């Protein structure tokens, strides 16, 4: 269900969502289904070939994953539509990061430790969020996808 790394949709900026009608709801359902099936912490629309600024984030770590990485947190599923990072901290942290679109590889990825975000929810309501740490990293990863960027650009 995920598109190939060379797919132009994965490597191009996505268009903003303006209409939250039936087509949007259908696209969102596909993204949520794929996210749940893949088992990652987030999934952006271009990862399944949809050229729209939509991402789903959510994660419940298993006990096994928590033993390997005690920093993992449960993130209740939420939807980001047309997200824009409006502020970034000066502090940048480099950590290993994987991607469902680049299977089996980890990259050293620098991310801002704290961010502020403006976005719309699945009903088109405007929202603001502050995030730090792991959640900020996930949001930056998914918004990168919506801007046509993958972590593959951090190859050693």
PABA-797940 format. One line per field, with one value per residue: residue number from 1; residue in three letters; x, y, z of N, C-alpha, C, O in turn. Coordinates in pm, 1 decimal, decimal comma. Layout:
BEGIN
nr = [NUM/...]
rest = [ALA/...]
nu = [X/...]
nv = [Y/...]
nw = [Z/...]
cau = [X/...]
cav = [Y/...]
caw = [Z/...]
cu = [X/...]
cv = [Y/...]
cw = [Z/...]
ou = [X/...]
ov = [Y/...]
ow = [Z/...]
//
This chain:
BEGIN
nr = [1/2/3/4/5/6/7/8/9/10/11/12/13/14/15/16/17/18/19/20/21/22/23/24/25/26/27/28/29/30/31/32/33/34/35/36/37/38/39/40/41/42/43/44/45/46/47/48/49/50/51/52/53/54/55/56/57/58/59/60/61/62/63/64/65/66/67/68/69/70/71/72/73/74/75/76/77/78/79/80/81/82/83/84/85/86/87/88/89/90/91/92/93/94/95/96/97/98/99/100/101/102/103/104/105/106/107/108/109/110/111/112/113/114/115/116/117/118/119/120/121/122/123/124/125/126/127/128/129/130/131/132/133/134/135/136/137/138/139/140/141/142/143/144/145/146/147/148/149/150/151/152/153/154/155/156]
rest = [UNK/UNK/UNK/UNK/UNK/UNK/UNK/UNK/UNK/UNK/UNK/UNK/UNK/UNK/UNK/UNK/UNK/UNK/UNK/UNK/UNK/UNK/UNK/UNK/UNK/UNK/UNK/UNK/UNK/UNK/UNK/UNK/UNK/UNK/UNK/UNK/UNK/UNK/UNK/UNK/UNK/UNK/UNK/UNK/UNK/UNK/UNK/UNK/UNK/UNK/UNK/UNK/UNK/UNK/UNK/UNK/UNK/UNK/UNK/UNK/UNK/UNK/UNK/UNK/UNK/UNK/UNK/UNK/UNK/UNK/UNK/UNK/UNK/UNK/UNK/UNK/UNK/UNK/UNK/UNK/UNK/UNK/UNK/UNK/UNK/UNK/UNK/UNK/UNK/UNK/UNK/UNK/UNK/UNK/UNK/UNK/UNK/UNK/UNK/UNK/UNK/UNK/UNK/UNK/UNK/UNK/UNK/UNK/UNK/UNK/UNK/UNK/UNK/UNK/UNK/UNK/UNK/UNK/UNK/UNK/UNK/UNK/UNK/UNK/UNK/UNK/UNK/UNK/UNK/UNK/UNK/UNK/UNK/UNK/UNK/UNK/UNK/UNK/UNK/UNK/UNK/UNK/UNK/UNK/UNK/UNK/UNK/UNK/UNK/UNK/UNK/UNK/UNK/UNK/UNK/UNK]
nu = [82,2/208,9/377,8/641,7/981,7/1072,8/852,3/685,9/495,7/572,3/799,0/747,6/615,5/303,2/-41,6/-250,4/-530,1/-852,2/-1117,1/-1323,3/-1489,5/-1654,9/-1453,5/-1219,2/-1277,6/-1280,4/-1013,4/-884,7/-977,2/-847,1/-580,4/-574,2/-641,3/-420,2/-216,4/-275,0/-245,8/25,1/156,9/326,1/446,3/340,2/183,2/194,9/-2,1/123,1/276,7/116,1/46,3/-124,4/-164,4/-188,9/-203,5/-210,7/-179,1/-149,6/-107,3/-12,1/33,4/83,8/299,1/425,5/486,7/726,3/855,9/879,0/1060,8/1290,8/1317,7/1274,6/1196,7/982,5/649,2/292,7/81,0/-213,1/-419,5/-425,0/-514,2/-343,8/-392,5/-291,6/-53,3/165,5/477,7/544,0/726,9/1051,4/1270,5/1601,4/1755,4/1878,1/1846,4/2012,9/1910,5/1863,1/1652,2/1375,8/1179,4/869,4/859,8/1115,0/1226,2/1373,9/1603,9/1799,8/1859,0/2075,1/1922,3/1883,1/1674,2/1454,7/1419,0/1194,2/879,0/631,9/308,7/71,2/-237,6/-504,7/-782,6/-950,8/-1202,8/-1169,8/-1128,7/-933,4/-626,9/-381,4/-63,7/180,9/481,5/724,1/1035,5/999,0/742,2/755,0/956,5/831,4/620,5/769,0/889,5/666,0/557,7/768,6/741,0/505,8/604,4/753,7/991,5/1218,8/1371,3/1582,4/1749,6/1942,7/2152,6/2460,1]
nv = [-119,7/118,1/371,6/349,1/451,9/615,4/733,3/1010,0/1150,1/1111,7/1257,9/1526,6/1851,8/1861,4/1942,3/2190,9/2120,9/2218,2/2161,2/1986,8/1776,6/1483,7/1356,8/1421,4/1294,4/1028,4/998,4/1043,5/825,8/617,2/680,3/657,4/384,9/266,8/360,0/230,8/-32,6/-41,8/14,5/217,7/529,0/744,7/858,4/996,3/1144,0/1141,7/911,0/704,1/764,8/984,7/1313,0/1529,6/1760,3/1597,5/1421,3/1149,3/1086,6/879,4/641,3/347,9/205,8/-128,1/-358,5/-483,9/-307,7/-89,2/-186,5/-194,6/72,4/294,8/559,9/590,1/698,2/689,0/802,3/948,4/897,8/1146,3/1392,3/1577,2/1847,6/2045,8/2137,2/2372,8/2458,4/2696,0/2797,8/2726,9/2577,4/2673,7/2465,0/2165,6/1820,9/1524,2/1214,6/860,5/767,4/616,0/521,2/440,6/441,8/398,9/128,4/-64,2/86,0/309,8/649,3/916,3/1184,1/1528,9/1718,6/1981,4/2046,6/2154,5/2269,4/2489,0/2464,9/2520,5/2409,6/2226,1/2036,0/1718,0/1809,8/2054,1/2257,5/2520,6/2483,8/2502,7/2397,3/2299,8/2126,9/1893,2/1712,6/1367,7/1372,5/1616,9/1549,6/1348,8/1495,4/1679,3/1499,2/1395,6/1633,5/1700,9/1500,4/1595,1/1810,1/1707,0/1583,7/1332,2/1122,9/1010,7/1196,8/1245,1/1072,3/910,0]
nw = [0,0/57,6/-127,8/-373,3/-309,6/-513,2/-618,6/-756,7/-603,1/-340,7/-331,2/-377,5/-297,3/-125,6/-205,5/-52,4/159,0/90,0/76,1/285,0/237,7/99,1/-61,5/79,2/322,9/241,1/155,0/402,1/550,3/413,5/473,4/755,2/781,5/650,9/818,8/1061,6/978,6/907,4/1145,1/1241,0/1392,0/1271,4/966,8/649,3/389,5/122,0/137,6/73,4/-178,1/-204,8/-286,8/-89,3/186,7/444,3/744,3/974,3/1312,6/1578,7/1839,7/2022,4/2227,7/2247,7/2523,3/2476,8/2298,4/2468,0/2653,2/2499,3/2433,0/2660,9/2647,4/2482,1/2417,3/2469,1/2219,8/2157,6/1877,2/1624,3/1374,5/1129,1/925,1/659,6/799,0/958,4/1070,7/1302,7/1477,5/1600,1/1833,0/1941,7/2015,1/1888,3/1832,7/1752,6/1645,5/1590,5/1328,1/1172,2/881,3/737,8/464,1/382,2/420,7/680,9/729,7/923,8/1004,9/1102,9/1225,7/1248,3/1454,7/1560,8/1905,2/2026,1/1905,4/1757,4/1624,9/1368,2/1244,9/1080,5/1197,9/1141,7/1081,0/974,1/1152,5/1287,1/1457,3/1721,5/1839,1/2077,0/2083,1/2203,3/2225,5/2157,7/2033,8/1895,0/1715,4/1561,3/1442,8/1289,8/1114,1/971,6/862,8/700,0/503,1/383,5/258,7/59,6/136,1/250,7/504,8/382,9/277,0/461,9/438,4/513,4]
cau = [0,0/298,1/434,8/785,3/1061,4/1093,6/723,5/688,4/409,6/649,6/912,0/698,7/526,5/160,4/-133,3/-329,6/-669,5/-946,3/-1251,3/-1326,6/-1606,3/-1649,2/-1323,3/-1127,2/-1310,3/-1235,1/-866,8/-847,0/-1003,2/-737,4/-457,7/-587,8/-633,8/-280,0/-138,3/-299,0/-189,8/172,0/203,5/424,3/400,3/269,8/179,4/153,8/-75,9/203,1/333,1/26,3/15,5/-223,5/-90,8/-260,4/-139,5/-281,3/-99,1/-208,3/-5,4/-63,6/119,8/79,2/411,1/409,3/579,5/855,6/917,4/913,9/1183,2/1402,0/1329,3/1184,6/1153,4/861,5/527,2/167,1/28,0/-347,3/-424,3/-483,7/-497,2/-289,0/-424,2/-225,0/27,0/275,4/558,1/554,1/838,7/1143,7/1369,7/1739,5/1814,6/1859,2/1892,1/2031,8/1876,3/1832,9/1512,9/1336,7/1064,9/797,9/885,6/1253,4/1223,2/1492,0/1720,4/1794,9/1942,6/2096,3/1842,3/1872,3/1539,8/1436,6/1368,5/1060,0/816,9/492,9/245,6/-67,0/-290,6/-648,8/-817,1/-1025,5/-1325,5/-1132,2/-1109,5/-795,4/-571,6/-241,8/-6,8/322,2/530,7/866,6/1088,4/960,9/627,3/804,4/1031,0/733,5/551,5/863,5/905,9/546,0/545,8/868,5/677,1/408,1/683,2/830,8/1122,5/1228,5/1494,9/1688,0/1840,8/2044,0/2246,9/2596,9]
cav = [0,0/233,3/396,0/331,5/570,4/700,8/786,6/1157,0/1202,6/1107,6/1349,9/1658,1/1915,7/1829,5/2055,8/2215,2/2077,1/2329,7/2103,8/1879,0/1696,7/1338,2/1311,1/1431,2/1188,5/901,8/998,4/1030,0/686,9/537,3/710,0/597,5/239,4/232,9/387,5/122,2/-154,9/-33,6/10,4/321,2/637,1/842,0/831,3/1112,7/1110,8/1103,6/777,5/608,7/816,7/1092,5/1438,6/1628,8/1787,1/1524,9/1321,6/1090,3/1054,3/806,4/527,9/283,6/111,7/-257,0/-374,1/-519,8/-185,4/-4,8/-240,9/-154,5/218,0/344,5/697,7/589,4/742,4/667,0/924,0/924,7/931,3/1272,6/1423,3/1708,1/1890,1/2172,5/2182,0/2468,6/2481,7/2841,9/2833,7/2617,8/2610,9/2673,4/2334,9/2059,1/1690,9/1424,0/1079,4/763,3/777,9/528,4/566,4/331,4/449,2/356,4/13,2/-130,4/173,0/417,6/763,5/1017,1/1297,8/1641,8/1777,6/2080,3/1984,4/2208,6/2339,7/2533,6/2420,3/2556,1/2308,5/2205,5/1898,3/1646,8/1883,7/2183,8/2355,3/2565,0/2445,7/2533,1/2297,1/2306,1/1990,3/1882,6/1577,4/1264,9/1417,9/1719,1/1477,3/1282,5/1599,2/1729,3/1392,8/1389,5/1756,2/1688,3/1423,6/1679,8/1905,8/1633,0/1547,4/1209,5/1117,6/963,3/1308,4/1248,1/962,0/939,5]
caw = [0,0/54,0/-260,2/-389,6/-275,3/-630,3/-660,8/-754,0/-496,1/-215,9/-341,9/-420,6/-199,3/-140,6/-214,2/68,6/159,8/102,2/85,4/383,6/201,7/83,8/-111,9/191,9/419,8/181,5/164,0/542,2/589,0/355,1/547,3/888,1/763,6/620,9/939,8/1156,5/920,2/906,5/1283,3/1271,9/1479,9/1189,1/823,3/570,7/267,4/5,4/155,1/6,6/-310,6/-202,5/-291,4/-8,1/315,5/550,8/814,7/1093,8/1412,3/1693,2/1868,8/2153,3/2226,7/2315,4/2635,3/2418,1/2246,0/2582,3/2713,2/2412,5/2434,1/2765,7/2620,1/2399,4/2485,1/2398,4/2157,7/2106,0/1734,4/1581,2/1232,9/1093,5/789,3/626,2/913,5/939,0/1190,0/1311,2/1564,5/1630,3/1934,8/1892,6/2048,2/1790,4/1880,9/1647,3/1689,4/1486,1/1286,2/1062,3/802,8/672,5/320,4/358,7/509,9/732,8/743,4/1021,8/969,0/1206,8/1179,3/1340,8/1466,3/1666,2/2028,4/2053,5/1792,8/1763,8/1501,9/1335,2/1153,6/1089,3/1232,2/1037,1/1050,5/919,4/1259,2/1304,2/1587,1/1750,4/1927,8/2112,2/2100,5/2234,4/2232,3/2061,2/1955,6/1801,7/1611,4/1473,8/1365,1/1189,6/1014,3/886,9/783,9/592,8/395,2/315,1/180,4/-40,2/189,7/330,8/582,1/295,4/246,6/566,0/419,0/558,7]
cu = [87,0/356,5/585,6/857,4/1078,3/964,5/725,2/602,5/485,5/758,4/873,8/612,7/379,8/76,7/-213,1/-471,8/-756,8/-1088,2/-1246,9/-1447,4/-1576,1/-1514,7/-1218,9/-1151,8/-1265,6/-1082,5/-820,9/-867,6/-892,0/-608,7/-462,4/-575,7/-489,9/-191,9/-153,8/-236,4/-37,7/231,8/311,1/366,5/324,4/272,7/125,5/91,5/12,9/264,9/243,9/-25,1/-89,6/-149,0/-166,5/-191,5/-222,3/-183,9/-176,1/-94,0/-74,9/16,7/94,8/189,7/377,2/507,1/719,4/928,8/958,4/1041,0/1305,3/1425,9/1230,9/1135,1/1024,6/740,2/405,7/118,2/-109,0/-354,8/-490,2/-443,5/-442,2/-325,7/-361,9/-136,5/140,1/347,9/587,2/669,0/920,3/1240,0/1508,1/1803,3/1777,0/1919,1/1901,3/2003,2/1855,6/1683,9/1489,7/1215,7/1000,5/825,9/1028,3/1279,8/1361,6/1614,9/1695,2/1894,9/1959,8/2031,4/1840,0/1729,8/1540,2/1371,5/1225,9/1009,8/678,9/433,6/106,5/-114,0/-442,9/-672,2/-901,6/-1158,2/-1297,4/-1112,6/-962,9/-749,7/-428,3/-193,0/138,4/365,6/679,3/906,9/1040,4/843,3/669,7/879,0/934,4/664,1/643,0/883,3/786,7/528,3/652,4/808,4/581,5/476,3/775,5/968,4/1115,2/1360,1/1610,2/1788,7/1952,6/2143,1/2386,1/2688,3]
cv = [126,7/247,7/373,8/462,2/666,8/762,4/939,4/1217,5/1209,3/1214,9/1488,8/1719,2/1885,3/1956,6/2068,8/2164,5/2200,8/2280,1/1982,3/1787,7/1549,3/1286,9/1314,4/1317,5/1052,3/890,4/975,4/886,8/595,0/556,4/644,8/445,7/195,6/253,8/274,0/-7,8/-156,9/-35,9/112,1/426,6/744,4/799,4/955,2/1065,9/1070,8/964,4/669,0/665,9/924,8/1225,5/1550,1/1642,2/1729,0/1425,6/1273,1/1051,7/982,6/680,1/478,0/178,4/-17,5/-262,4/-405,4/-395,9/-92,4/-54,2/-198,3/-4,0/276,6/487,3/703,3/628,6/702,2/801,6/889,3/975,3/1067,2/1299,4/1564,1/1736,3/2028,7/2224,2/2276,5/2484,1/2631,0/2889,2/2708,9/2664,6/2615,2/2536,3/2229,6/1931,8/1595,7/1287,3/990,9/771,4/683,2/585,3/445,3/327,8/408,6/241,2/-35,6/-44,2/277,8/524,8/852,1/1146,2/1407,5/1698,2/1881,7/2012,8/2029,9/2281,1/2391,3/2504,9/2479,2/2455,7/2310,1/2059,8/1838,1/1713,0/2022,3/2292,3/2390,8/2536,1/2494,7/2428,2/2332,5/2162,5/1994,3/1736,2/1487,6/1308,5/1524,7/1653,6/1413,5/1385,7/1654,2/1626,2/1391,6/1517,2/1760,4/1611,7/1511,3/1786,9/1836,6/1588,7/1415,5/1210,0/1061,5/1071,6/1318,6/1132,5/1006,5/961,1]
cw = [0,0/-85,2/-256,9/-359,1/-391,5/-683,0/-650,6/-642,7/-364,2/-214,3/-391,1/-310,4/-230,0/-147,0/-84,1/50,4/179,1/125,9/178,3/362,3/184,5/34,2/-0,2/290,7/369,6/189,5/307,2/590,9/537,2/434,3/685,8/879,3/739,5/743,3/1039,5/1107,2/930,1/1047,1/1318,3/1364,8/1403,3/1043,9/753,4/439,5/149,7/17,0/94,7/-125,5/-318,0/-188,7/-217,8/127,0/430,8/612,6/936,4/1186,3/1527,6/1714,1/2009,9/2155,2/2301,0/2432,3/2584,3/2366,6/2359,9/2650,8/2632,6/2418,4/2535,6/2743,4/2538,8/2482,2/2401,7/2346,7/2102,0/1962,0/1710,4/1436,9/1217,7/948,2/769,8/740,6/872,4/1072,2/1194,1/1399,1/1591,3/1738,8/1872,0/1914,9/1943,5/1847,7/1762,0/1707,3/1568,1/1455,7/1169,4/991,9/736,8/522,9/282,8/455,2/551,4/750,6/850,3/981,5/1091,7/1158,5/1285,4/1338,5/1577,1/1786,4/2060,4/1929,9/1832,5/1626,3/1489,3/1231,4/1160,7/1127,8/1120,3/1000,4/993,1/1023,7/1273,2/1446,6/1598,0/1849,6/1956,3/2135,5/2131,2/2231,0/2119,3/1973,5/1854,5/1686,3/1512,2/1384,3/1256,0/1078,0/917,7/804,4/674,1/474,8/315,0/229,8/80,5/4,5/266,0/406,1/500,7/260,8/350,8/555,3/457,2/440,9]
ou = [45,1/381,9/648,4/802,3/1096,0/966,9/762,2/634,0/465,6/803,8/959,2/544,3/338,4/117,7/-239,3/-526,1/-737,3/-1169,4/-1174,5/-1500,2/-1484,1/-1466,4/-1139,5/-1057,8/-1217,9/-1029,3/-729,1/-784,7/-847,6/-536,1/-364,6/-507,1/-442,7/-102,0/-55,1/-180,3/21,8/344,0/381,5/252,8/252,9/353,4/23,6/128,1/-18,9/302,0/288,7/-127,1/-139,7/-78,7/-203,1/-129,2/-292,5/-114,1/-256,9/4,2/-184,1/63,1/85,9/176,6/309,3/599,3/818,7/1049,1/1060,4/1120,0/1410,6/1539,7/1116,3/1042,8/963,5/730,1/414,9/114,6/-119,8/-302,8/-594,8/-351,2/-487,0/-293,5/-378,1/-143,7/201,0/287,2/647,1/705,1/866,1/1285,7/1528,4/1894,2/1659,3/2028,4/1809,2/2063,6/1833,3/1600,9/1573,0/1156,7/1070,1/816,7/1058,3/1347,0/1453,1/1721,4/1583,8/2002,6/1869,6/2078,1/1799,8/1673,3/1615,5/1280,2/1146,5/1086,6/617,8/500,9/32,3/-39,2/-502,0/-592,5/-921,2/-1219,8/-1390,0/-1083,2/-876,9/-822,3/-362,8/-268,9/208,9/294,7/750,7/822,0/1040,9/843,9/624,3/866,4/954,6/650,8/599,5/892,7/805,2/488,1/629,2/823,1/577,0/414,9/864,6/1054,0/1018,1/1449,9/1724,7/1900,9/2048,2/2210,1/2425,5/2807,2]
ov = [230,6/148,3/379,3/570,4/786,8/835,9/993,1/1325,7/1301,6/1256,9/1561,7/1646,9/1883,8/2063,0/1969,9/2165,6/2278,0/2348,5/1886,2/1729,3/1495,8/1184,3/1221,3/1252,5/969,9/785,6/897,1/833,2/505,1/460,3/583,6/384,3/99,3/173,8/226,6/-83,9/-261,0/-82,7/93,7/415,4/825,2/715,9/1011,5/961,3/973,1/905,5/557,5/621,3/954,6/1247,6/1651,5/1547,9/1800,0/1353,9/1346,0/991,3/1021,6/618,5/556,3/73,5/-15,8/-181,2/-359,7/-380,8/-24,1/25,9/-169,2/42,0/305,1/532,1/809,6/596,6/684,0/900,8/809,3/1082,1/1099,0/1237,5/1657,7/1657,7/2117,4/2342,0/2261,5/2518,6/2686,3/3006,9/2599,0/2778,8/2565,4/2496,8/2208,0/1933,5/1587,5/1248,4/1039,4/781,1/671,7/684,0/357,5/221,8/386,6/256,7/-46,8/-96,3/328,0/494,5/861,9/1209,4/1383,1/1722,0/1871,9/1931,7/1953,3/2345,7/2343,5/2519,1/2487,1/2420,5/2386,1/1971,8/1900,7/1676,8/2098,9/2406,8/2302,7/2559,9/2524,3/2377,4/2387,3/2085,3/2086,0/1647,1/1525,6/1284,5/1522,6/1697,0/1423,7/1364,8/1673,7/1662,6/1387,0/1510,2/1817,2/1653,1/1502,5/1846,3/1899,6/1558,9/1389,4/1288,2/1064,8/1041,6/1393,4/1099,0/1121,4/987,0]
ow = [-51,1/-153,2/-151,1/-379,5/-370,8/-781,7/-546,3/-593,1/-285,2/-107,9/-441,4/-237,9/-345,9/-100,8/-15,6/-60,1/273,0/188,2/152,1/457,0/246,4/82,3/13,6/336,4/447,5/226,2/331,6/664,3/608,7/459,5/728,6/961,1/799,9/769,1/1095,7/1186,0/957,9/1066,3/1417,6/1410,5/1462,6/1003,2/793,5/385,9/82,0/-84,6/68,2/-178,1/-426,4/-90,2/-277,3/175,8/502,9/540,9/994,0/1143,2/1568,9/1618,1/2104,5/2092,0/2403,6/2440,4/2640,7/2388,2/2350,4/2700,8/2689,2/2410,0/2500,9/2811,3/2527,3/2600,6/2280,3/2419,5/2009,1/1929,7/1767,0/1384,0/1283,9/859,1/853,7/775,6/766,5/1173,6/1101,9/1396,2/1603,6/1736,3/1761,2/1841,9/1914,6/1904,2/1680,8/1807,3/1457,2/1546,1/1079,4/1035,9/685,8/461,0/165,5/557,2/469,8/783,7/865,3/930,0/1174,9/1063,7/1399,2/1231,8/1674,0/1771,2/2115,2/1858,5/1928,1/1524,2/1587,2/1140,2/1237,5/1095,0/1016,2/900,2/966,7/989,2/1271,5/1543,2/1498,0/1932,1/1871,6/2200,0/2090,6/2233,5/2002,2/1852,8/1740,1/1571,8/1391,1/1263,8/1142,5/960,7/796,1/688,2/567,4/359,8/192,3/141,1/23,6/-78,9/337,1/375,2/545,8/219,9/330,4/653,0/437,6/458,9]
//
